[in-house]
Amino acid sequence: VHVRWPLLRLPSFLLGPKSSLAKLGQVLGAAPDINLASAPVFNSMFLLGGGNETVIRQLFTPAVIRHFEQLPGISVGGSEDALVVYRDRTLAKPNDFPERLAEARAIALALSATSSPSPAPA
């Protein structure tokens, strides 16, 4: 699901499940994993990377971390006002679309909570 929301101000980042393939990519020189010191469960579930580590760390507040810990297997890419949310190796059926869209909107809201309050994305 792709969500554009002009009120989002995201750094470029990628978040995905820690898998053998992702770990191999990290060893081979892909984006380094940003470990969040106060989030051992999150760190064990996900690889987090991106260009501006300081800003990404600010984005991933305890509330955002808790939100993602409830979404095992989720992958998210963000930059500026856009989010892409997907699940690896999972093809959504048409009936799944409302649930997937709601999930993407909830992620957008969780990430936007680190900045000023704003209306929900469409």
Buried (B, 14 or more C-beta within 10 A) or exposed (E): BEBEBEBBBBBBBBBBBBEEEBEEBBEEEBBEBBBBEEBEEBBEBBBBBBEEBEBBBEBBBEEBBEBBBEBEBBBBBBBEBBBBBBBEEEEEEEEEEEEBBEBBBBBBBBBBBBEEEBEEBE
